[in-house]
Amino acid sequence: MNGCPEAFATAGERRWVALLLCCTLAFLAFSSAALAAVAPAAAPAAKPATEPPVPADPLSRTTPYSTVIAFLRAVDRGNYELASRYLEGKQPAKKKEELARDLKIVLNRGLNIDLRDLSKAPEGRLDDGLDVYLEKVGTASYGSESLDIVLRRTTKSDAPPIWLFSSETLSRVTAATEEFDLAWGEAIWSDSFREINFLSYPLFLIINKFVAFP
C-alpha cells in the first residue's frame, strides 16, 4: 500500500508533462502558420536578358546568291537606283547608278556561269581559298583581258551581314564595258531608247521579241 500514492503522483506528473508538450507543439504550429501568412511572397526568378533580334536585310543581300539575283532583277527592270545599293563604296548616287549599268553589261556579256552554283549560305563558301569576307562570282572575259567578279561581306553592329559587289571589281567595270560590242538587237536602238521600260521591262527587248517572232 505504501507505493500507491507515489505511483499516482508519477502518473499525474506525466499527464501534466504530456499536456504541456501538446500545448507547446500547438503554439509552435500556430506561430509558423502566422509567420508564413505575413511573410512577403518570394519574387519570381528574373529571366535572363535577351538581345533584340537583328532585322533581316530588306534588299535580300544576306547571301552571295541572293545579292546577285536581286541585282540582276533590279537592272533588268531598269531600276539602277535600287541596283546601286548592291554595290560597295561611297560614290555619289549618279556615279553608282552608272557603275550598276556598266556591271550589268559585264555580267550579261562577259560572264558565263550557272547562277544556281552561287552560295546560298550567309557566310558564303569557306573552301574556295579566298578570305572569309570575299566570294568570287566568276570571271568575265573580254578580248585578251578578264575581270574577276567578287563580292565582299560587310558587317555592322545594328544590321545583319550583307554581300556587296566589291570596290575592286567596280573599279574596272567601266573600262571592261568599253571592250564589249553591243549585240545587234541593242545596237539598232539609241542609248536613251534602251533606258525606256514598259511594265518594268526594257521596251526595246519587247519590240525585238515581237519583230523576231514571225
Residue pairs with C-beta under 8 A, 6 or more apart in sequence:
54 158
54 159
54 160
55 159
55 160
56 62
56 160
57 159
57 160
57 162
59 70
59 82
59 85
59 86
59 162
60 66
60 67
60 69
60 70
61 67
61 70
61 86
61 162
61 163
61 164
62 122
62 160
62 161
62 162
62 163
63 118
63 119
63 120
63 121
63 122
63 124
63 163
64 118
64 119
64 120
64 124
64 125
64 135
64 137
64 151
64 163
65 115
65 118
65 119
65 120
66 120
66 163
67 86
67 151
67 162
67 163
67 164
67 165
68 115
68 118
68 137
68 151
69 115
70 86
71 83
71 86
71 100
71 103
71 165
72 104
72 107
74 80
74 82
74 83
74 86
74 100
75 83
75 100
75 101
75 103
75 104
76 201
76 202
77 197
77 200
77 201
78 195
78 197
78 200
78 202
79 200
80 97
80 100
80 101
81 93
81 97
83 97
83 100
83 104
84 93
84 96
84 97
84 99
84 100
86 100
86 164
86 165
87 96
87 99
87 100
87 103
87 164
87 165
87 170
88 152
88 154
88 164
88 165
88 166
88 167
88 170
89 96
89 99
89 167
89 170
91 99
98 174
99 170
99 173
99 174
102 173
102 174
102 176
102 177
103 165
103 169
103 170
103 173
105 177
105 180
106 140
106 142
106 147
106 149
106 173
106 176
106 177
106 180
107 140
107 149
109 140
109 142
109 180
109 183
110 140
110 141
110 142
110 147
110 176
110 180
111 137
111 138
111 139
111 140
111 149
112 138
113 137
113 138
118 137
119 125
119 135
122 160
122 161
123 132
123 153
124 132
124 134
124 135
124 151
124 153
124 163
125 135
126 132
128 135
128 136
130 136
132 153
133 152
133 153
133 154
134 150
134 151
134 152
134 153
134 166
135 150
135 151
135 152
135 153
135 163
136 148
136 149
136 150
136 151
137 149
137 150
137 151
138 148
138 149
139 146
139 147
139 148
139 149
140 146
140 147
140 149
140 176
142 176
142 179
142 180
143 179
145 176
145 179
147 169
147 172
147 173
147 176
148 169
149 165
149 169
150 165
150 166
150 168
150 169
151 163
151 164
151 165
151 166
152 163
152 164
152 165
152 166
152 167
153 161
153 162
153 163
154 161
154 162
154 163
154 164
155 161
181 187
185 204
185 205
185 208
186 194
186 204
189 204
193 203
193 204
194 202
194 204
196 202
196 203
196 204
197 203
198 206
